[in-house]
């Protein structure tokens, strides 16, 4: 399933992505960022091995202490011993004795010379080994005719991302393995494909794109191409999208400190029991490293809120597009934290106004210091992140699913809840005022909500009832424009940042679908003065190209490789269809299909195997 989606605007991605190279500097960076996690993993492995060793020793002790069986069993044991006596003389008294194989004279039997030439009818495996030559590259080898430059050029062309391409980030989970798929959407060609993917440590809950350079690229450029991922882990990983085959994130928000940090920095002056604690003396490196595992383990095990980092799953991430170094996160530990990407180790602010899990966070575009949050305590809260003492809260009828600021009307925000309701509020009127409108959008939880930044009053909703709907909220009077049954639950929906009529949809089926509303009659009637897309405008005198309404990932039709030597087992034989040839009784057997003039030996997995939907071939020959 796909749990979250995010767009990357055109031109933000590097045209030719880099490939990761494991240099000494990269290895040192990974080791330093992993911190105490590697130490905790080693200790867990040592504990597991110790427990397994203790269990094995206990089993051996029980086996030795087990009493002998009765006379009947003794007879069986003696019979086994008699059978073993035939082998014992060959092996000798010692079970480890391998003298019968004459391994000492093994090399003398062939009597081959050093050059590997034929001697007494034997040829060495490596004949004429003195004539072997080694070359640093295929270019230096005169016998290699492969064109590596052409292959490299083709590979670079396949990895190229054009400035007119969008990237779509989809957090996907298959068979308990979670990863982030990076799609390339070629709008002009209506083409969608997976460019590369990133392996994630846990089930992903939210993704957020950002262009502030971090990690190795910090301070080297003004913009970048990164994604922040929130999972069931309490840390937020930030990955570089312009690097393929990355093994470790560029930055981790709230990462546990490593031994070097604990040894070089004094302990923080934290209050204990409501009283101001005394500043402790600086620990030496050995003491810090020794106490690091216990403190980190206790921090991971404890679910009590921590002002410096999250202690539970990160459920929401919001990047501030104006103050580009700021990121807000909401967690299942009921806190909202503010992070400075220049100092990612600890949070710079901690907000505790929610009493249950925080599901959504969003920054206001016009007022970049105003933060909007929503949680499972059935409240939506807005406040100034610089002065969080004054908070405006709106009470809702169910748990919050999504929360969005209107990008065109900055004073308005929308909230979707678990009971299928979408409500709109005006932040200027305060929490005591009524809603601008209440929309019963779906029969299940509204898990997806987005507001178009190009078309005024256009929103999209998705729900667990398998429906996706486009709404017009012009003049605060919502009306349904388009609805579609997509056939899966847990939907994610998002408008394109560049094309006003393109929407991305994903959900429990695990597919990303591009929905083009450019030719939809309902959209044209509801928004007659809407913006014109690039494909609609075209060039003077150019014929307008017909666009696809739905664009999906093209299936991989390459046949799976099969081992022809594998024998068909009894279960496979039982599944073969009954066939009858003239003059013979019906039998179940493998068969040969004659199709297109070629004979194929088929098994039940073969693409020519029969099914109720596929007709039988004209000729079936029995083996």
Secondary structure by P-SEA (a helix, b strand, c coil): cccbbbbbcccccccbbbbbbbcaaaaaaaaaaacaaaaaaaaaaaaaaaaaaaaaaaaaaaaaacccccaaaaaaaaaaaaaacccccccccccccccccccccccccccccccccccccccccccccccbbbbccccccccccccaaaaaaaaaaaacccccbbbbbbbcccccbbbbbbbbbcccccbbbbcbbbbbcccccbbbbbcccccccccccccccbbbbbccccbbbbbcccccccccccccccccccaaaaaaccccccccccccccccccccaaaaaaaaaaaaaaaaaccccccccccccccccccccccccbbbbbccccbbbbbccccccccccccccccccccbbbbbcccccbbbbbccccbbbbbccccccbbbbbbccccccccccccccccbbbbbcccbbbbbbccccccccccccccccccccccbbbbbcccccbbbbbccccbbbbbbbcccbbbbcccccccccbbbbbcccccccbbbbbccccbbbbbbccccaaaaaacccccccccccccccccbbbbbcccccccccccccccccccccaaaaaaccccccccccccbbbbbbbccccccccccccccccccccccccccccc
